[in-house]
């Protein structure tokens, strides 16, 4: 029976367009007669490839930074377009992150430096797996931390309480709680309306109640999604071009629709900057371009949500940082500690949190990397507990016995 129902859904949706959207998705998105109450929302952004946190949030007050990076360091703040954007007299933002400075000043953006996974691996695959599972060093974990973070609900659950703006479900959202991957909310289109009507009629008249029910749900979904496409939608901010901006826009749309979304995931790749990380000027090159898109996306997301940002906390993470010292090809290699951002209404921003270990040789991890002083689970655990309202942190991050919150949230 399972395979027959799967065949029906796959075949029916193929008749209409790419993707897979069961009826509950369309009903949940636009059930105008039964709006859901506002929910607390956690949005997780993964910077895949290991972003260079030392050039992302520049420790210009540490002279060793310039000693270790003679050609790729971001200049100290001087007001020029190529210099760091001063935050607190010691740390500054990469110039491409300038759109985030107003959010920092307004107390909506907090930064946690020297943060990340305590596991020493420098393998992208393993480090991402450990961070998304929430269990560093443990390969046997079957589910993801975001799935486990969903608080228990006694009554009916929204079928879109956990959403990934990805082609497939990421490691973070896999588990016993229902979660869905949606590449785009508007990707469906009728290819052959007459053939589709015949296909629907055939299955609705089937004697098998299960198949008939599945057909009803499937075609109802298609009709509802078609009606959605006819409704004009204009975001409340200008997002950058590209998949990252589109993902944030669609998450904002789901939040504003009040459909019961609680956790959402999106990622952005390309951060593995071994060669030519910086161009002729610090504001140029591959890292600068990526950070510009990243900053514009986060700033647009904040603006687009309006007052709904009061219900939202967005956190960013990357599998590990990069070497403190530049390599011979004007890049950086796989490192250890990194930087995390927290953005949203409940965030006590305007501050760089964490204990700065310094970049002197004797203070580096294995004499080469920024040392870790904040476990990424401290940051995520605080958001799960104080924002989502799930107090069972031992279940969300099994094996993590002594959380050390940084008091990022009001």
C-alpha positions as CSV (number, residue, x, y, z in Angstrom):
1,X,0.0,0.0,0.0
2,X,2.8,2.4,0.8
3,X,4.4,2.0,-2.6
4,X,1.1,2.4,-4.4
5,X,0.4,5.6,-2.6
6,X,3.9,6.9,-3.2
7,X,3.4,6.1,-6.9
8,X,0.2,8.0,-7.0
9,X,1.6,11.1,-5.4
10,X,4.7,11.0,-7.6
11,X,2.8,10.5,-10.8
12,X,0.1,13.0,-10.0
13,X,2.6,15.7,-9.1
14,X,4.7,15.0,-12.2
15,X,1.6,15.7,-14.2
16,X,1.5,19.2,-12.8
17,X,5.1,20.3,-12.2
18,X,8.3,19.7,-10.4
19,X,8.3,19.2,-6.7
20,X,6.3,17.4,-4.0
21,X,3.7,19.3,-2.1
22,X,1.1,17.3,-0.2
23,X,-2.2,18.9,0.6
24,X,-1.3,19.8,4.1
25,X,1.3,22.2,2.8
26,X,-1.1,24.2,0.7
27,X,-3.8,24.0,3.4
28,X,-1.4,25.2,6.1
29,X,0.0,28.0,4.0
30,X,-3.2,29.6,3.0
31,X,-6.0,28.4,5.3
32,X,-7.6,31.8,5.6
33,X,-10.5,30.5,7.6
34,X,-8.2,29.1,10.4
35,X,-5.3,31.3,11.0
36,X,-2.6,30.1,13.4
37,X,-1.4,32.2,16.3
38,X,2.0,33.8,16.2
39,X,4.8,31.4,17.0
40,X,8.3,31.8,18.3
41,X,10.5,30.9,15.4
42,X,14.2,29.8,15.2
43,X,16.0,30.2,11.9
44,X,19.3,28.4,11.5
45,X,21.7,29.5,8.7
46,X,24.7,27.2,7.9
47,X,27.7,28.7,6.1
48,X,29.0,25.5,4.5
49,X,32.7,25.3,3.6
50,X,34.0,26.9,6.8
51,X,33.9,30.7,6.7
52,X,37.0,32.7,7.7
53,X,35.6,34.1,11.0
54,X,38.8,36.1,11.6
55,X,38.2,38.2,8.4
56,X,34.4,38.2,9.0
57,X,34.7,39.7,12.5
58,X,38.1,41.4,12.5
59,X,40.1,41.4,15.8
60,X,41.9,44.6,14.7
61,X,42.8,45.3,18.4
62,X,45.0,42.2,18.4
63,X,48.4,43.0,16.8
64,X,49.0,39.3,16.1
65,X,46.2,39.3,13.6
66,X,48.3,41.6,11.3
67,X,51.4,39.6,12.0
68,X,49.8,36.4,10.9
69,X,48.0,37.8,7.9
70,X,50.4,40.3,6.2
71,X,48.5,40.3,2.8
72,X,44.9,39.3,3.6
73,X,44.2,41.1,6.8
74,X,41.4,43.7,6.8
75,X,42.8,47.1,7.7
76,X,42.0,48.8,11.0
77,X,38.9,51.1,10.9
78,X,39.6,54.4,9.4
79,X,36.3,55.2,7.7
80,X,37.5,54.1,4.2
81,X,35.5,51.5,2.2
82,X,38.2,48.9,2.6
83,X,38.7,49.1,6.3
84,X,36.9,47.2,9.0
85,X,33.7,48.6,10.4
86,X,34.4,49.4,14.1
87,X,32.1,47.6,16.6
88,X,33.6,48.2,20.0
89,X,37.2,49.4,19.6
90,X,38.6,45.9,19.4
91,X,36.4,44.0,16.9
92,X,35.2,45.2,13.5
93,X,33.0,43.8,10.7
94,X,34.4,43.0,7.3
95,X,33.5,46.0,5.1
96,X,31.1,43.8,3.1
97,X,29.1,43.3,6.3
98,X,28.4,47.0,6.7
99,X,24.7,46.5,6.1
100,X,24.6,44.7,9.5
101,X,26.2,47.6,11.5
102,X,22.8,49.4,12.0
103,X,21.3,46.2,13.4
104,X,24.3,45.8,15.8
105,X,23.9,49.4,16.9
106,X,20.1,48.9,17.4
107,X,20.8,45.9,19.7
108,X,19.3,43.4,17.2
109,X,22.6,41.6,16.3
110,X,24.9,39.9,18.7
111,X,28.2,38.2,17.8
112,X,29.8,35.3,19.6
113,X,33.5,35.0,18.8
114,X,35.8,32.0,19.4
115,X,32.8,29.7,19.1
116,X,32.2,26.4,17.4
117,X,32.5,22.7,17.8
118,X,34.9,21.2,20.3
119,X,35.6,18.3,18.0
120,X,39.1,18.6,16.5
121,X,38.2,17.3,13.0
122,X,39.1,19.4,10.0
123,X,37.0,17.3,7.7
124,X,34.1,19.3,6.2
125,X,31.9,16.2,6.0
126,X,32.4,15.1,9.6
127,X,32.4,18.6,11.1
128,X,29.1,19.5,9.4
129,X,27.6,16.1,10.4
130,X,28.6,16.6,14.0
131,X,27.3,20.2,14.2
132,X,24.0,19.3,12.5
133,X,23.4,16.3,14.7
134,X,24.4,18.3,17.7
135,X,26.7,15.6,19.0
136,X,30.3,16.4,18.2
137,X,32.5,13.3,17.8
138,X,29.5,10.9,17.6
139,X,28.8,9.4,14.2
140,X,25.9,7.2,15.4
141,X,23.4,9.9,16.1
142,X,20.4,9.2,13.9
143,X,18.5,12.6,14.0
144,X,19.3,16.3,14.0
145,X,19.3,18.9,16.7
146,X,16.6,21.1,15.2
147,X,14.2,18.2,15.0
148,X,14.8,17.3,18.6
149,X,14.5,21.0,19.6
150,X,10.9,21.2,18.6
151,X,9.0,21.5,21.9
152,X,6.2,18.9,22.6
153,X,2.7,20.0,21.6
154,X,-0.3,18.4,23.1
155,X,-2.8,19.4,20.4
156,X,-2.7,19.4,16.6
157,X,0.6,20.3,15.1
158,X,1.2,22.5,12.1
159,X,2.5,20.4,9.2
160,X,4.9,23.2,8.4
161,X,6.3,23.7,11.9
162,X,9.8,22.6,10.6
163,X,10.9,23.7,7.1
164,X,14.1,23.6,5.1
165,X,14.5,25.8,2.1
166,X,16.6,23.1,0.4
167,X,16.0,20.5,-2.3
168,X,16.3,17.8,0.3
169,X,15.9,17.6,4.1
170,X,19.2,18.6,5.9
171,X,20.7,16.5,8.6
172,X,19.6,19.1,11.2
173,X,15.9,18.5,10.6
174,X,15.8,14.7,10.3
175,X,14.1,12.8,13.1
176,X,10.7,11.7,14.5
177,X,9.0,15.1,14.2
178,X,7.6,15.9,10.8
179,X,9.7,18.3,8.7
180,X,9.6,19.3,5.0
181,X,12.0,20.5,2.4
182,X,10.7,23.1,0.0
183,X,12.8,24.5,-2.7
184,X,10.3,27.2,-3.7
185,X,6.7,27.9,-2.6
186,X,5.8,28.9,-6.2
187,X,7.4,26.3,-8.4
188,X,4.2,24.4,-9.4
189,X,2.5,24.8,-12.8
190,X,0.0,22.8,-14.8
191,X,1.5,21.2,-17.8
192,X,-1.5,19.4,-19.1
193,X,-4.8,20.5,-17.5
194,X,-7.0,18.1,-19.4
195,X,-4.8,15.1,-18.8
196,X,-4.5,16.1,-15.1
197,X,-8.3,16.2,-14.8
198,X,-8.6,12.7,-16.3
199,X,-5.9,11.4,-13.9
200,X,-7.7,12.9,-10.9
201,X,-11.1,11.5,-11.9
202,X,-9.6,8.0,-12.3
203,X,-8.2,7.9,-8.9
204,X,-11.1,9.6,-7.1
205,X,-13.4,6.9,-8.4
206,X,-11.0,4.1,-7.2
207,X,-12.5,1.5,-4.9
208,X,-9.5,1.7,-2.6
209,X,-10.3,4.3,0.1
210,X,-6.7,4.9,0.8
211,X,-5.8,5.6,-2.8
212,X,-8.9,7.8,-3.3
213,X,-8.0,9.8,-0.2
214,X,-4.5,10.3,-1.3
215,X,-5.7,11.4,-4.7
216,X,-8.0,13.9,-3.1
217,X,-5.2,15.3,-1.0
218,X,-2.8,15.4,-3.9
219,X,-5.0,17.2,-6.4
220,X,-6.4,19.5,-3.7
221,X,-2.8,20.6,-3.1
222,X,-2.2,21.3,-6.7
223,X,-5.3,23.4,-7.0
224,X,-4.5,25.4,-3.9
225,X,-1.0,26.0,-5.0
226,X,-2.3,27.2,-8.3
227,X,-4.5,29.6,-6.5
228,X,-1.5,30.8,-4.4
229,X,0.4,31.6,-7.6
230,X,-2.4,33.9,-8.7
231,X,-2.2,36.0,-5.5
232,X,0.3,38.8,-5.8
233,X,3.1,38.8,-3.2
234,X,5.6,41.6,-2.7
235,X,8.3,41.2,0.0
236,X,8.8,44.1,2.3
237,X,12.5,44.4,1.5
238,X,14.9,43.9,-1.4
239,X,16.7,40.7,-1.1
240,X,20.0,39.9,-2.9
241,X,19.9,37.8,-6.0
242,X,20.7,34.1,-5.6
243,X,19.5,31.1,-3.7
244,X,20.4,32.5,-0.3
245,X,18.3,35.6,-0.6
246,X,15.4,33.6,-2.1
247,X,15.5,31.2,0.8
248,X,15.4,34.0,3.4
249,X,12.5,35.6,1.5
250,X,10.5,32.4,1.5
251,X,11.1,31.9,5.2
252,X,9.9,35.4,5.9
253,X,6.8,34.7,3.8
254,X,6.0,31.6,5.9
255,X,6.5,33.5,9.1
256,X,4.3,36.4,8.0
257,X,1.6,33.9,6.9
258,X,1.2,32.7,10.5
259,X,1.1,29.0,9.5
260,X,2.7,27.6,12.7
261,X,6.3,27.7,11.5
262,X,8.7,27.1,14.5
263,X,12.1,26.1,13.0
264,X,13.5,26.9,9.6
265,X,16.8,26.0,8.0
266,X,18.8,27.4,5.0
267,X,22.4,27.3,4.0
268,X,24.9,29.2,1.9
269,X,28.0,27.5,0.4
270,X,31.3,28.6,-1.1
271,X,33.2,29.6,2.0
272,X,36.2,27.2,1.5
273,X,38.7,29.9,0.7
274,X,42.1,28.2,0.3
275,X,43.2,30.4,-2.6
276,X,42.9,34.1,-3.2
277,X,40.5,34.8,-0.4
278,X,41.0,38.5,-0.8
279,X,41.3,40.5,-4.0
280,X,43.6,43.4,-4.7
281,X,41.6,45.4,-2.1
282,X,40.1,43.9,1.1
283,X,36.6,44.8,-0.1
284,X,37.1,42.7,-3.2
285,X,37.5,39.0,-3.9
286,X,35.6,35.8,-3.2
287,X,35.2,36.3,0.5
288,X,34.0,39.9,0.1
289,X,31.4,38.9,-2.5
290,X,30.0,36.1,-0.3
291,X,29.9,38.3,2.8
292,X,28.1,41.1,0.8
293,X,25.4,38.7,-0.3
294,X,25.2,37.2,3.2
295,X,24.9,40.7,4.9
296,X,22.3,41.9,2.4
297,X,20.2,38.8,2.9
298,X,20.2,39.1,6.7
299,X,19.5,42.8,6.6
300,X,16.6,42.3,4.1
301,X,15.2,39.5,6.2
302,X,15.1,41.7,9.3
303,X,13.5,44.6,7.4
304,X,11.0,42.3,5.7
305,X,9.6,40.8,8.9
306,X,8.7,44.2,10.4
307,X,7.2,43.7,13.9
308,X,7.3,39.9,13.4
309,X,11.0,40.0,14.1
310,X,10.0,40.2,17.8
311,X,9.1,36.5,17.5
312,X,12.2,35.4,15.6
313,X,15.8,34.5,16.5
314,X,18.2,33.7,13.6
315,X,21.5,32.1,14.3
316,X,24.4,31.4,12.0
317,X,27.1,28.8,12.2
318,X,29.9,27.1,10.1
319,X,31.5,23.8,10.6
320,X,34.9,25.2,11.7
321,X,37.0,28.3,11.3
322,X,40.2,28.8,9.3
323,X,43.9,29.0,10.2
324,X,45.0,32.1,12.0
325,X,48.0,32.4,9.6
326,X,47.5,33.0,5.9
327,X,48.9,30.3,3.6
328,X,51.2,30.7,0.6
329,X,48.3,31.3,-1.9
330,X,46.7,34.2,-0.1
331,X,44.1,32.0,1.4
332,X,43.5,30.2,4.7
333,X,43.2,26.5,5.5
334,X,40.9,24.5,7.7
335,X,41.0,25.7,11.3
336,X,39.1,25.4,14.6
337,X,37.1,28.1,16.4
338,X,34.9,30.5,14.4
339,X,32.2,33.1,14.9
340,X,28.4,32.9,15.3
341,X,25.7,35.6,14.8
342,X,22.4,35.9,16.6
343,X,19.8,38.2,15.1
344,X,16.3,39.1,16.1
345,X,13.9,40.9,18.4
346,X,14.7,38.9,21.6
347,X,18.5,39.2,21.1
348,X,20.5,41.4,23.4
349,X,22.7,42.7,20.6
350,X,25.2,45.4,20.2
351,X,27.9,43.3,21.8
352,X,30.6,40.8,20.9
353,X,30.2,37.9,23.4
354,X,32.7,35.3,24.4
355,X,36.2,35.1,25.8
356,X,38.8,36.2,23.4
357,X,41.7,33.8,23.6
358,X,44.2,35.9,21.6
359,X,46.3,35.1,18.6
360,X,49.7,34.9,20.2
361,X,51.4,31.7,19.2
362,X,51.2,30.1,22.6
363,X,47.5,30.8,22.7
364,X,46.6,29.2,19.4
365,X,44.9,25.8,19.2
366,X,47.6,23.4,18.1
367,X,49.8,26.4,17.4
368,X,47.8,27.3,14.3
369,X,44.1,28.1,15.0
370,X,41.9,30.3,17.0
371,X,41.1,28.5,20.2
372,X,37.6,27.6,21.2
373,X,36.0,29.3,24.3
374,X,32.3,28.9,23.5
375,X,30.7,25.6,22.5
376,X,28.2,26.1,19.7
377,X,25.7,24.2,21.8
378,X,25.8,27.0,24.4
379,X,24.5,29.4,21.8
380,X,21.9,27.0,20.3
381,X,20.9,25.6,23.7
382,X,20.1,29.1,25.0
383,X,17.9,29.8,22.0
384,X,16.1,26.4,22.3
385,X,15.5,26.8,26.0
386,X,14.7,30.5,26.3
387,X,13.2,31.2,22.9
388,X,11.5,28.0,21.7
389,X,10.6,27.0,25.2
390,X,12.0,23.5,25.2
391,X,13.6,22.9,28.6
392,X,14.8,19.4,27.9
393,X,18.3,20.3,26.7
394,X,19.7,16.9,27.6
395,X,17.5,15.4,24.8
396,X,18.3,18.1,22.3
397,X,22.0,17.8,22.8
398,X,22.6,14.4,24.4
399,X,25.9,14.0,26.2
400,X,26.3,17.7,26.7
401,X,26.2,18.0,30.5
402,X,27.3,21.5,31.4
403,X,25.8,24.2,29.2
404,X,27.3,27.7,29.6
405,X,24.8,30.2,28.3
406,X,26.1,33.6,27.2
407,X,22.8,35.4,28.1
408,X,22.3,36.5,24.5
409,X,18.5,36.7,24.9
410,X,16.4,39.2,26.8
